[in-house]
Amino acid sequence: MTEPVNPGDLADANRRQVLYWRLLGRLFDPDEQPGLESTSMAVVDDLGLPAALLDPAVSVDTVVQRFPALADELRGLLTGTETVSDDAGPFTPGQAEVRRAALVSKVLLNVFGTGTGPVSAGQLARWQSDAGWFEQALGHAPGELRGQRGGGQNGGLGATLARLEGDLVRRMHLREVLADPALARQLTPSMSLIEQLLRDKANLSGVALANAKALIRRFVDEVAQVLRTQVERTSVGTIDRSVPPKRVYRNLDLDRTIWQNLTNWNPEDERLYVDRLYYRRTARKTTPSRLIVVVDQSGSMVDSMVNCTILASIFAGLPKVEVHLIAYDTQALDLTPWVHDPFEVLLRTKLGGGTDGTVAMAKARPKILEPRNTVLVWISDFYEWHAQQLFDDMAAVHRSGVRVIPVGSVSSSGQQSVNPWFRQRLKDLGTPVLSGHIRKLVFELKSFLT
């Protein structure tokens, strides 16, 4: 005998279905369907939610500013860890699911319902903000998934977000926006935007060029801060016990100090009298090292170009590390004089063209003075015009004692599309292509340089 269906549960299921049908309809056709719109409005109103949830022209930020209690419900919304405000009132489980469907619809429609027409600076900024809320709904920090172009649990989704953002940037009249300081200030730097600016910089002048440079500088500074933190947190190298410890409070070895002074305990006044302080040794052994970074600047390697120029500048600031930077497509450019300033490096690069790593190797090999004290980082997808010759050159450099680190890409997640012929031969050589997050490259470099 089947149990009777609760009419309330059936009504909640129908209301949830209406919201999702409306979402699908608006994603595939931006025009309103009056029946779904009016029914959805009644559902939202009955739940005590704002009508702005159904308006894709209203950003999630605006909704949260007007109704702050919704912020906690949106965070973790798609992971099931959201927090429903006490102000929302008591709900049955079915009503709570309908409420959740309304919030999910808002986030998904604002992020994925991007349309096809021209895009303004304000619309791009609003989408970037809404994408940040979508990332928070999935349990990530704003901007985190858009950096994950491949690999990892959400890598495919990160690639989708990046493509959406890139499409919005391409639909902007970017030159006109940059020529207007008020509109340019609305732009939020992103990898997609920086790529467009780098591609178009030769066509910009005056105010537009100044605004483009300001955006690139902002993005460089933001990424540099993140990468600098990763470098600082990566602890490698052995302690150099020939260097006396610095006698500063942060190096104080409290446990050892107490243990070594226990004989000075005075039971009468219950005090421990310390006649000697002990400090931890923190200096690590370092070797004067030469780091040669070679970056493929063809159009498919924009993330790598940006990240590696910044990373090279950070390592160039370390003591006893000499950094050289070479970019190439069909020609090679030695950017070493500007390696301390990634902003200037990026302004001197040009994206696109073919890929001939042999011209870069011709510039890199004369820089190898002490092979066993040198690391060569080669960032490329290795779809080369002269693949065999470049591989033979890399094998010869490796046999000379140079630490060769081939890297498929250096995006935030390490997405790779590497020539399988080259990948297999590098693996056979004992220098497999580095895969994974940029933090892996940071660790590899620090383990050699410190």
Sequence and secondary structure as in RCSB ss.txt:
>XXXX:A:sequence
MTEPVNPGDLADANRRQVLYWRLLGRLFDPDEQPGLESTSMAVVDDLGLPAALLDPAVSVDTVVQRFPALADELR
GLLTGTETVSDDAGPFTPGQAEVRRAALVSKVLLNVFGTGTGPVSAGQLARWQSDAGWFEQALGHAPGELRGQRG
GGQNGGLGATLARLEGDLVRRMHLREVLADPALARQLTPSMSLIEQLLRDKANLSGVALANAKALIRRFVDEVAQ
VLRTQVERTSVGTIDRSVPPKRVYRNLDLDRTIWQNLTNWNPEDERLYVDRLYYRRTARKTTPSRLIVVVDQSGS
MVDSMVNCTILASIFAGLPKVEVHLIAYDTQALDLTPWVHDPFEVLLRTKLGGGTDGTVAMAKARPKILEPRNTV
LVWISDFYEWHAQQLFDDMAAVHRSGVRVIPVGSVSSSGQQSVNPWFRQRLKDLGTPVLSGHIRKLVFELKSFLT
>XXXX:A:secstr
      HHHHHHHHHHHHHHHHHHHHHH  S  HHHHHHHHHHHHHTT  GGGG TTS HHHHHHH TTHHHHHT
TTTTT     GGG    HHHHHHHHHHHHHHHHHHHH   SS B HHHHHHHHHHHHHHHHHTT  TTHHHH  S
SSTTHHHHHHHHHHHHHHHHTB HHHHHHSHHHHTT    HHHHHHHHHHGGG  HHHHHHHHHHHHHHHHHHHH
HHHHHHHH   S B TTS    SGGGB HHHHHHHTGGGEETTTTEE  S   B    B    EEEEEEEE SGG
GHHHHHHHHHHHHHHHTSTTEEEEEEEESSSEEE GGGTT HHHHHHH    S   HHHHHHHHGGG SSGGGEE
EEEES    TTHHHHHHHHHHHHHTT EEEEES  SSS      HHHHHHHHHHT   B S HHHHHHHHHHHH 
